[in-house]
Every structure is written in structure tokens, then in C-alpha cells.
Amino acid sequence: YALTRFERQKLAIESDTPFIRFGKTNMAASDEGKMMKGWAADYDSQSPVVIDVRIGKKKIAEIPASEYRSTANERNIHRNGFVGFSFTYSSKLKAGTRIDFMASANGLLLMSDTVRF
């Protein structure tokens, strides 16, 4: 993990793009594959990280990481804990569909999930 983070940070510096820290938020097992909850923060900005939700190359939504996360606030992650995001999958999606969550600012893949209805 540390090497991956170092490489991401080095790439961000070299390409003059934001270094985004991120993670998946714990959720009930019954919600797995039906929605994504996470957090993302750019410590060089007080604006929320904007996340593109994609299926393949098609952007299906754009969401800000601006929901309150108490754990993020308790750990002083950034923006007083307002770094969270949630996205509920449409029931029109087929089981097995891969959904990618990417930082709009630099195209970084933050996380992926597979639909399981």
C-alpha cells in the first residue's frame, strides 16, 4: 500500500494533478453490490472531490464527495469530515456489471464494484 501511495503521489507531482486520498466506507452486507459508500479528499483544496461514476467508458453520474463521515471527522481527515459520497445502483443494471468510481480532476480510478442484485 505505501509503495502504491508513493507512486500515485509522485505521479501527481510530476503531472501537476491533484493527489486524491480515498477509501471505501464500511456498510451492511445486505448493501454490498447494490451501492457504494466511500470518501475522497484532496488536501490541496477545500472543494469536494468530484467523482465520475462510469460503466466502461460511459459516464453515468457525477457526484461530489461532500457527505459527512463521522470517522473522517474524528480522524481529522479533511474538510471537517465532509468528504463522503454514496451512490445507489439503478435496478436497471444487470448483475455482474462493473462500476468504476474515478476522480474527475485526474481520471484516477478510486474504486470499482460489481452489481449484485
C-alpha positions, 0 to 999 in steps of 0.5 A: 500500500505505501509503495502504491501511495508513493507512486500515485503521489509522485505521479501527481507531482510530476503531472501537476494533478491533484493527489486524491486520498480515498477509501471505501466506507464500511456498510451492511452486507445486505448493501454490498453490490447494490451501492457504494459508500466511500470518501475522497479528499484532496488536501490541496483544496477545500472543494469536494472531490468530484467523482465520475461514476462510469460503466466502461467508458460511459459516464453515468453520474457525477457526484461530489464527495461532500457527505459527512463521515463521522470517522473522517471527522474524528480522524481529522481527515479533511474538510471537517469530515465532509468528504463522503459520497454514496451512490445507489445502483439503478435496478436497471443494471444487470448483475455482474456489471462493473462500476468504476468510481474515478476522480474527475480532476485526474481520471484516477480510478478510486474504486470499482464494484460489481452489481449484485442484485 
